[in-house]
Amino acid sequence: MSKHPAVDLVIRDATVVDGTGTDSYRADVRVSGGRITDIVREAADAGCQRPTATRVLDAEGLVLSPGFIDMHAHSDLALLRDPDHSAKAAQGVTLEVLGQDGLSYAPVDDRTLAEVRRQITGWNGDGSDIDFDWRTVGEYLDRLDRSHGGEGIAVNAAYLVPQGTVRMHAVGWEDRPASAAELEHMKRLVAEGLEQGAVGMSSGLTYTPGMYADDAELAELCRVVAAYDGYYCPHHRSYGAGALEAYEEMVDLTRRAGCALHLAHATMNFGVNKGRAPELLALLDSALASGSDITLDTYPYTPGCTTLVAVLPSWASEGGPDAVLARLADEETAERIRHDLEVTGSDGCHGVPVEWDTIEISGVSDPGLASCVGKTIAQSARMRGEEPWVTARRLLVADRLGSTILQHVGHEENVRAIMKHPVHTGGSDGILQGYKPHPRAYGTFPQYLGRYARDLGVLSLEETVAHLTSRPAARLRLPDRGLVREGYRADLVLFDPGTVAAGSTFEAPRTLPVGIPHVLIDGHFVMEEGRRTGTLAGRAVRRGR
């Protein structure tokens, strides 16, 4: 936590969009001791005593909202690595939820840590610049709090116990049911993570080894999560062929387990799902009407982002990274992989035959392969005069499975329909690694405010802010965040509703947004006049606190 005192501040004549979704109002808002202490509506016209403070900030023409909560972030190492972290702070993000997609760095033993570091190098780098001095969830959260010389981290962070890492720890990389003893071990690891502060559990059910868990195993783990009033956040088994069935599987599984469900990056992708968002929303509405506790997040872009190795069939990844490389080196096995990818449709590619002209290389671990970045596999193959699988296979081996990709497989009509749903929240799914990361990492929240609220009118500004603030805070069971309300923590954003916009593009993905001059966390300015202050006001936000 920042060692500097919180500001004593009056934000004067702001247009308050308070996070409830109701109409905005004009007010003076006083912040002291890291909390919102006074809200005086229409103070300029009320003829009453206006609040005073050591500092007065003129907010005429600016919207004051709660800080934005990124429900799906991959900043697990970035927060330790980069005290600036403007990628999120400049967007108005005041809290990120880490441990996503079933793969992160706690709980681990030495073997599991080495394996998970290698597996998600494409998401977070190999971590060679990080001192991995933790093994448990609690130790990781403590490490966030004492980062950067004890000052803390750039923004707040919550954590999900990653089910794939847990299975890697207890079972290994084998595609088989867990034994009774192994299941008890996994349940114990999940319970310990929740006791130590995690807010729920995530899965990546198109990523090994987490995808090897059957529904009975997942339901047992979800019952543990429910006992701690947490939520289950699955990247489910398909966003392509069988997507609706995969969503229904998660709804049914969590209903049986009595566990709250939060659907990660809830998209409907690939050609088979064009225009099918209403079917997903009907499924969710039916489940909600029957009493299920369901929320979801999306990012406001059509392409997805993952690692190149992730699209391989799951059988090819059994045994871990070394086993994958051995299979790629064997001609007969590599041909089986190609057939599954191009003809059958691998489970890693969501059951849809791969279209190499939709897969763009966005990052590589080996700088010597940088010429591949920004080109699709099909483009690189044409330049080399070879078949796309030959190019993809060569890159997988040369980059030791560390390449990241953009998958251009989304549909704008689905994106707009899903974001309008009442249980929707915002999640960037932002991977910060790579030469050409997805612009969602730097642009998700201003993209919602600028493009989708102001320019397209898909949602009102008040509704949009509610999706990005109070709704995620409610899912995280945070009693004093997500609203502009007296007594609440002063996690606040001031933005210009007429100019706010994402600066990041697919051509220049690390460009910061415009129109967000001020961001406060716990009453500390982390962005001031559009610039990062250097203050480290973030901390680990633990379940139940």
Rosetta blueprint (number, residue, H / E / L):
1 M L
2 S L
3 K L
4 H L
5 P L
6 A L
7 V L
8 D L
9 L E
10 V E
11 I E
12 R E
13 D E
14 A E
15 T E
16 V E
17 V L
18 D L
19 G L
20 T L
21 G L
22 T L
23 D L
24 S L
25 Y E
26 R E
27 A E
28 D E
29 V E
30 R E
31 V E
32 S E
33 G L
34 G L
35 R E
36 I E
37 T E
38 D E
39 I E
40 V E
41 R E
42 E L
43 A H
44 A H
45 D H
46 A H
47 G L
48 C L
49 Q L
50 R L
51 P L
52 T L
53 A L
54 T L
55 R E
56 V E
57 L E
58 D E
59 A L
60 E L
61 G L
62 L L
63 V E
64 L E
65 S E
66 P E
67 G L
68 F E
69 I E
70 D E
71 M L
72 H L
73 A E
74 H L
75 S L
76 D L
77 L L
78 A H
79 L H
80 L H
81 R H
82 D L
83 P L
84 D L
85 H L
86 S H
87 A H
88 K H
89 A H
90 A L
91 Q L
92 G L
93 V E
94 T E
95 L E
96 E E
97 V E
98 L E
99 G L
100 Q H
101 D H
102 G H
103 L L
104 S L
105 Y L
106 A L
107 P L
108 V L
109 D L
110 D H
111 R H
112 T H
113 L H
114 A H
115 E H
116 V H
117 R H
118 R H
119 Q H
120 I L
121 T H
122 G H
123 W H
124 N H
125 G L
126 D L
127 G L
128 S L
129 D L
130 I L
131 D L
132 F L
133 D L
134 W L
135 R L
136 T L
137 V H
138 G H
139 E H
140 Y H
141 L H
142 D H
143 R H
144 L H
145 D H
146 R L
147 S H
148 H H
149 G H
150 G H
151 E L
152 G L
153 I E
154 A L
155 V L
156 N E
157 A E
158 A E
159 Y E
160 L E
161 V E
162 P E
163 Q H
164 G H
165 T H
166 V H
167 R H
168 M H
169 H H
170 A H
171 V L
172 G L
173 W L
174 E L
175 D L
176 R L
177 P L
178 A L
179 S L
180 A H
181 A H
182 E H
183 L H
184 E H
185 H H
186 M H
187 K H
188 R H
189 L H
190 V H
191 A H
192 E H
193 G H
194 L H
195 E H
196 Q L
197 G L
198 A L
199 V L
200 G E
201 M E
202 S E
203 S E
204 G E
205 L L
206 T L
207 Y L
208 T L
209 P L
210 G H
211 M H
212 Y H
213 A L
214 D L
215 D H
216 A H
217 E H
218 L H
219 A H
220 E H
221 L H
222 C H
223 R H
224 V H
225 V H
226 A H
227 A H
228 Y L
229 D L
230 G L
231 Y E
232 Y E
233 C E
234 P E
235 H E
236 H L
237 R L
238 S L
239 Y L
240 G L
241 A L
242 G L
243 A H
244 L H
245 E H
246 A H
247 Y H
248 E H
249 E H
250 M H
251 V H
252 D H
253 L H
254 T H
255 R H
256 R H
257 A H
258 G L
259 C L
260 A E
261 L E
262 H E
263 L E
264 A L
265 H L
266 A L
267 T L
268 M L
269 N L
270 F L
271 G H
272 V H
273 N H
274 K L
275 G L
276 R L
277 A H
278 P H
279 E H
280 L H
281 L H
282 A H
283 L H
284 L H
285 D H
286 S H
287 A H
288 L H
289 A H
290 S L
291 G L
292 S L
293 D L
294 I E
295 T E
296 L E
297 D E
298 T E
299 Y L
300 P L
301 Y L
302 T L
303 P L
304 G E
305 C E
306 T E
307 T E
308 L H
309 V H
310 A H
311 V H
312 L L
313 P L
314 S H
315 W H
316 A H
317 S H
318 E L
319 G L
320 G L
321 P H
322 D H
323 A H
324 V H
325 L H
326 A H
327 R H
328 L H
329 A H
330 D L
331 E H
332 E H
333 T H
334 A H
335 E H
336 R H
337 I H
338 R H
339 H H
340 D H
341 L H
342 E H
343 V H
344 T H
345 G L
346 S L
347 D H
348 G H
349 C H
350 H L
351 G L
352 V L
353 P L
354 V L
355 E L
356 W H
357 D H
358 T H
359 I E
360 E E
361 I E
362 S E
363 G E
364 V L
365 S L
366 D L
367 P H
368 G H
369 L H
370 A H
371 S H
372 C H
373 V L
374 G L
375 K L
376 T E
377 I H
378 A H
379 Q H
380 S H
381 A H
382 R H
383 M H
384 R H
385 G L
386 E L
387 E L
388 P H
389 W H
390 V H
391 T H
392 A H
393 R H
394 R H
395 L H
396 L H
397 V H
398 A H
399 D L
400 R L
401 L L
402 G L
403 S L
404 T E
405 I E
406 L E
407 Q E
408 H L
409 V L
410 G L
411 H L
412 E H
413 E H
414 N H
415 V H
416 R H
417 A H
418 I H
419 M H
420 K L
421 H L
422 P L
423 V L
424 H E
425 T E
426 G E
427 G L
428 S L
429 D L
430 G E
431 I L
432 L L
433 Q L
434 G L
435 Y L
436 K L
437 P L
438 H L
439 P L
440 R H
441 A H
442 Y H
443 G H
444 T H
445 F H
446 P H
447 Q H
448 Y H
449 L H
450 G H
451 R H
452 Y H
453 A H
454 R H
455 D H
456 L L
457 G L
458 V L
459 L L
460 S L
461 L H
462 E H
463 E H
464 T H
465 V H
466 A H
467 H H
468 L H
469 T L
470 S H
471 R H
472 P H
473 A H
474 A H
475 R H
476 L L
477 R L
478 L L
479 P L
480 D L
481 R L
482 G L
483 L L
484 V L
485 R L
486 E L
487 G L
488 Y L
489 R E
490 A L
491 D L
492 L E
493 V E
494 L E
495 F E
496 D L
497 P L
498 G L
499 T L
500 V L
501 A E
502 A L
503 G L
504 S L
505 T L
506 F L
507 E L
508 A L
509 P L
510 R L
511 T L
512 L L
513 P L
514 V E
515 G L
516 I L
517 P L
518 H E
519 V E
520 L E
521 I E
522 D L
523 G L
524 H E
525 F E
526 V E
527 M E
528 E E
529 E L
530 G L
531 R E
532 R E
533 T L
534 G L
535 T L
536 L L
537 A L
538 G E
539 R L
540 A E
541 V L
542 R L
543 R L
544 G L
545 R L
